[in-house]
């Protein structure tokens, strides 16, 4: 089978575009098919059982595109549904939790690591388990930051209100004297600068999407799946609700225009 087959990436909605961006920076010649479940976003506050059902359906959508590898861009799905996707797909699957945990353990000197994410991700303790598996002596402090998702989508990256909210969320982590913080949600890289300001630029920030892009690069190389073509990659976008808002907000997450966005039929909230 041809290595020009696309990498499939899925997310609960728009946030996974930060992961596509990281993938494109690292692997500019890989074709990508992206599915964002905009009809059912957000996944963060939903039960693990529901998120696992959605994850199975999202996987099937990507498999229809003959993908060679699946990236679960959504931290919430990676936290509670990695096994669902692995069982369904006969191709390698990369979630964002383990790569993010690995990068954090590598970066942290004091082994005092903070993790921020959705309620679902934090409650699952997936990052805590992954970090402790890598370093049993590491101390992990988690904080759900649900308001960060709408703030990032609104583009409120340099508003006073966002800074105040970030201070509230991050204060308990500063008391724990963390030296490294995992941005454990697709949306948080958009708020990186405000998070950095609130933490007085003294904490190393780990983008779980960037960490996952490195794992994807390694996995493709190991499995002989790299696309050797030097042609410009083709990136296709699919969503489950009307594409209008996705295209508009998505530009901010992706860093450039998205082009055509297709709607997938048959999924409703
Ligand atoms: N994509 C989700 C995540 O990374 C954030 C948005 C949502 O709650 O669906 O956890």
Boltz pocket constraint, residues with backbone or C-beta under 6 A from the ligand:
constraints:
  - pocket:
      binder: B
      contacts: [[A, 11], [A, 12], [A, 13], [A, 15], [A, 16], [A, 41], [A, 42], [A, 43], [A, 44], [A, 45], [A, 73], [A, 74], [A, 75], [A, 76], [A, 77], [A, 118], [A, 121], [A, 149], [A, 184], [A, 185], [A, 186], [A, 187]]
      max_distance: 6.0
